[in-house]
């Protein structure tokens, strides 16, 4: 509330009246004024001071935030990504009414998952990928596109794009590809794998056996599992009767020979069903954040003791933690191919 000050001189000065005599009797002094006059001011009325420095900046930010609301983060991303909306980090992607449900996660995240078909000198292979920018940047496994002479990508809405490799990191089994002439795609939200705990519910989305957009669910069954994969070209071709990607775990080889050139990384373990074609797809928490890139799955072959012929997933899948992916994105975007 603003107070109004009365200027000096509003009340006229009070003069001492002469005593009045009636019949020789001294009369009473007149009563004092109803309100005592305010003290005279010695200077001009104070002016409101305008906020300067940090206070003014904070006020401006608050006003801007109130004006644009939820669009603030998008605007910042757009500026930093030069027109292509990039993946956000750790937000609630699933609507409140569907939060914590597999169907809610599937509906919210499926548009950010793609199917990848790579053609090599040996034939064709199918994998999955996660959209990281709205202009068609996609993260996947290196072994999905290694040695590819051409790459086709099909998005959730059925559109097909040609793609080219931007960068690769065979030691982390990661690759970044770029869809040609793509725009307006839905970038996924990258979470924080450091906060993942054993027992957390998760959802996996990918294209096993070419079945685009297949959704499975389970839990995180272990952390920091040492998974070893090949770093050489040619790994894109399945080497087991069931078509699983070769890898080593616990001192044993699964799905074929990993070769002499290989690398080991710390993986999230999940019992969500993964099958050939899930490689490069997403492992997602129940808020819709990507917490891992699915990279390997164990499928017993008919030659292994106790295994049934044609067995599929037995609940041993592995994913590259998303924080490992985020740490590598800058290198991949720069065009590094190792």
C-alpha positions in Angstrom: 0.0 0.0 0.0 1.3 3.5 -0.9 1.0 6.1 1.8 0.3 9.8 0.9 2.2 12.4 2.7 0.8 15.9 3.4 3.1 18.7 2.3 4.3 21.2 4.8 1.9 24.1 5.4 -1.4 22.2 4.9 -2.4 23.2 8.4 -2.3 27.0 8.9 -0.2 28.2 11.9 -2.2 28.5 15.1 -2.1 32.1 16.7 -2.5 32.6 20.4 -5.8 34.3 20.8 -6.2 37.2 23.3 -8.1 36.4 26.5 -11.8 37.4 26.3 -13.3 39.3 29.3 -17.0 39.2 30.0 -18.1 41.6 32.8 -14.6 41.6 34.2 -14.5 37.8 34.3 -11.6 36.1 32.3 -12.9 33.7 29.6 -11.7 30.2 28.8 -9.0 29.5 26.2 -10.3 28.0 23.0 -10.0 24.2 22.6 -7.0 22.7 20.8 -7.4 21.7 17.2 -9.0 18.3 16.5 -5.8 17.0 14.9 -2.3 18.1 15.7 -0.5 19.4 12.6 2.1 17.0 11.1 5.7 17.9 11.5 7.1 20.0 8.7 9.3 18.2 6.2 12.8 19.5 5.7 13.2 18.0 2.2 11.4 16.7 -0.8 9.2 13.6 -0.6 11.3 10.3 -1.0 11.1 8.7 -4.3 10.8 4.9 -5.0 14.1 3.4 -5.9 14.3 1.1 -8.9 15.9 -2.3 -8.3 19.3 -2.6 -9.8 21.8 -5.4 -10.4 20.9 -9.0 -9.4 17.5 -8.0 -7.9 16.4 -6.5 -11.2 17.7 -9.5 -13.1 15.8 -11.9 -10.9 12.6 -9.9 -11.3 13.0 -9.9 -15.0 13.5 -13.6 -15.1 10.5 -14.2 -12.9 8.3 -12.1 -15.2 9.6 -13.9 -18.2 9.0 -17.3 -16.6 5.4 -16.3 -15.7 4.8 -15.2 -19.3 6.1 -18.3 -21.1 5.5 -20.9 -18.4 6.4 -24.4 -19.4 7.9 -23.2 -22.7 11.0 -21.8 -21.0 13.0 -25.0 -21.1 12.0 -25.6 -24.7 13.2 -22.1 -25.7 16.5 -22.6 -24.0 17.0 -26.0 -25.7 16.0 -24.6 -29.1 18.6 -21.9 -28.8 21.4 -24.2 -27.7 20.6 -26.8 -30.3 20.4 -24.4 -33.2 16.8 -25.1 -34.1 16.6 -28.9 -33.3 14.9 -29.8 -30.0 17.3 -32.0 -28.1 16.5 -34.6 -25.5 15.5 -33.2 -22.1 16.8 -34.8 -18.9 14.8 -36.5 -16.2 11.3 -35.2 -16.4 7.9 -36.7 -16.0 7.1 -37.7 -19.6 4.1 -39.9 -18.7 0.8 -37.9 -18.0 -0.2 -37.9 -14.4 -3.3 -40.0 -15.1 -1.2 -42.8 -16.6 1.9 -42.4 -14.4 3.4 -45.7 -13.2 1.7 -47.8 -15.9 3.3 -49.7 -18.7 0.7 -48.5 -21.2 1.4 -44.9 -20.1 5.1 -45.3 -20.7 4.5 -47.1 -24.0 2.2 -44.4 -25.3 4.5 -41.6 -24.3 7.8 -43.0 -25.4 7.1 -45.2 -28.5 7.1 -42.2 -30.9 10.8 -41.7 -29.9 11.9 -45.2 -30.8 12.8 -46.3 -34.3 13.6 -49.4 -36.3 17.0 -49.6 -38.0 17.7 -51.8 -41.0 21.4 -52.0 -42.0 22.6 -53.5 -45.2 26.2 -54.9 -45.2 28.3 -56.9 -47.5 27.1 -60.0 -45.6 23.4 -59.2 -45.8 20.9 -57.3 -43.7 20.4 -56.8 -39.9 17.7 -55.2 -37.9 18.0 -53.2 -34.7 16.5 -50.3 -32.9 17.4 -46.7 -32.0 16.3 -43.8 -29.8 15.6 -40.3 -31.2 17.8 -37.8 -29.4 16.9 -34.7 -31.4 13.8 -33.6 -33.4 15.8 -33.3 -36.6 16.4 -37.0 -36.7 19.5 -37.6 -34.6 19.4 -41.2 -33.3 21.5 -43.2 -30.8 21.9 -46.9 -31.3 24.5 -49.7 -30.7 27.6 -49.7 -32.8 27.1 -53.4 -33.6 23.7 -52.6 -35.2 25.3 -50.4 -38.0 28.9 -51.6 -38.1 30.0 -52.2 -41.7 26.7 -50.9 -43.1 26.8 -49.7 -46.7 23.2 -48.3 -46.4 20.9 -47.6 -43.4 17.1 -47.3 -43.5 15.1 -46.1 -40.5 11.4 -46.5 -39.9 9.7 -44.2 -37.4 6.7 -44.9 -35.2 4.3 -43.3 -37.7 5.5 -45.7 -40.5 7.7 -43.2 -42.4 11.0 -44.4 -43.7 14.2 -42.4 -43.9 17.7 -42.9 -45.3 20.3 -42.4 -42.6 24.1 -41.9 -42.4 26.5 -42.5 -39.6 27.7 -39.4 -37.7 30.0 -41.0 -35.1 30.9 -44.3 -33.6 32.5 -45.6 -30.3 33.1 -49.3 -30.6 34.6 -49.5 -27.1 31.2 -48.4 -25.7 29.2 -50.1 -28.4 27.5 -46.8 -29.3 26.8 -45.1 -32.6 25.1 -41.9 -33.6 23.2 -41.7 -37.0 21.4 -38.9 -38.7 18.1 -39.3 -40.6 18.1 -37.3 -43.9 15.4 -34.6 -44.4 13.7 -35.3 -41.0 12.1 -32.8 -38.8 9.5 -32.5 -36.1 10.3 -35.9 -34.6 9.7 -36.5 -30.9 13.0 -36.6 -29.0 13.3 -38.9 -26.0 13.9 -37.7 -22.5 17.2 -39.0 -21.1 17.1 -39.9 -17.5 19.8 -40.5 -14.8 21.1 -44.0 -14.6 23.1 -43.2 -11.4 19.8 -43.2 -9.5 18.6 -46.5 -10.8 18.1 -49.2 -8.1 17.7 -53.0 -8.2 14.0 -53.7 -8.3 13.0 -50.6 -10.2 10.3 -51.3 -12.7 11.3 -50.7 -16.3 9.9 -50.9 -19.8 11.8 -52.0 -23.0 10.8 -50.8 -26.5 12.3 -52.0 -29.7 11.9 -54.0 -32.9 12.6 -57.7 -32.0 12.6 -59.8 -35.1 11.5 -56.8 -37.1 8.3 -56.4 -35.1 8.4 -52.6 -34.8 7.4 -50.9 -31.5 7.3 -54.1 -29.4 6.9 -53.3 -25.7 8.0 -55.6 -22.8 8.3 -54.9 -19.1 10.2 -56.1 -16.0 12.6 -54.8 -13.4 16.2 -53.9 -13.0 17.6 -57.1 -11.7 21.3 -56.1 -11.2 23.7 -53.2 -11.6 27.2 -52.9 -12.9 27.4 -56.2 -14.8 30.6 -56.6 -16.9 29.4 -57.3 -20.4 32.0 -57.8 -23.2 31.2 -57.3 -26.9 33.2 -57.3 -30.1 34.6 -54.0 -31.4 35.3 -55.3 -34.9 33.2 -54.9 -38.0 31.0 -57.8 -39.0 29.3 -58.2 -35.6 26.1 -56.9 -37.1 25.5 -60.4 -38.4 23.8 -62.7 -35.9 26.1 -65.7 -35.1 23.7 -68.0 -33.2 20.8 -70.1 -34.4 18.5 -67.8 -32.5 20.1 -64.6 -34.0 21.4 -63.1 -30.7 24.4 -60.7 -30.7 27.6 -62.3 -29.5 28.8 -61.2 -26.0 30.6 -62.4 -23.0 29.3 -62.4 -19.4 30.6 -64.2 -16.3 33.6 -65.6 -18.2 31.4 -67.3 -20.8 30.6 -66.6 -24.4 26.9 -66.3 -25.6 25.4 -66.2 -29.0 28.6 -67.0 -30.8 32.3 -65.9 -30.9 33.0 -62.3 -29.9 36.3 -62.4 -31.7 39.7 -61.2 -30.7 38.9 -57.4 -30.7 36.5 -56.7 -27.8 35.6 -54.3 -25.1 33.9 -54.5 -21.7 31.4 -52.0 -20.2 29.3 -51.8 -17.0 25.7 -52.7 -17.9 22.3 -52.6 -16.3 20.7 -56.0 -16.1 17.0 -56.5 -16.6 14.5 -59.3 -16.8 12.4 -57.4 -19.3 12.2 -59.6 -22.4 14.8 -58.7 -25.0 15.2 -60.5 -28.4 17.2 -60.0 -31.6 16.3 -56.6 -32.9 16.0 -55.0 -29.5 19.6 -53.9 -29.7 19.9 -50.1 -29.7 16.4 -49.7 -28.3 15.3 -48.1 -25.0 15.2 -49.3 -21.4 12.8 -46.8 -19.7 11.8 -46.0 -16.2 8.1 -45.6 -15.2 8.3 -41.8 -15.6 9.2 -42.2 -19.3 12.9 -41.4 -19.0 15.4 -43.4 -21.0 17.8 -45.0 -18.4 19.6 -47.4 -20.8 20.3 -48.5 -24.4 19.5 -52.2 -24.7 22.6 -53.9 -26.1 22.7 -57.7 -25.3 20.5 -60.6 -24.4 21.1 -64.1 -23.3 19.3 -66.8 -25.3 20.3 -70.4 -24.7 20.9 -72.4 -27.9 20.0 -76.0 -28.5 23.6 -77.0 -28.1 23.8 -75.8 -24.5 23.2 -78.3 -21.8 19.6 -78.2 -20.5 18.5 -75.7 -23.1 15.4 -76.3 -25.2 15.6 -76.0 -28.9 14.6 -72.6 -30.1 14.5 -71.0 -26.6 14.0 -67.3 -26.6 14.6 -64.7 -23.9 15.2 -66.1 -20.4 15.1 -62.8 -18.6 18.8 -61.9 -18.9 19.1 -58.7 -20.8 21.7 -55.9 -20.6 21.6 -52.2 -21.3 24.3 -49.5 -21.5 23.6 -46.9 -18.7 22.2 -43.7 -20.2 24.8 -41.6 -18.3 27.5 -43.4 -20.3 25.6 -42.5 -23.4 25.2 -38.8 -22.4 28.9 -38.6 -21.6 29.7 -39.9 -25.1 27.2 -37.8 -27.1 29.6 -34.8 -27.5 32.3 -37.0 -29.0 29.8 -38.8 -31.3 28.3 -35.5 -32.5 31.8 -34.2 -33.4 32.1 -37.0 -35.9 34.6 -39.2 -34.1 34.6 -42.8 -35.4 36.6 -45.2 -33.2 
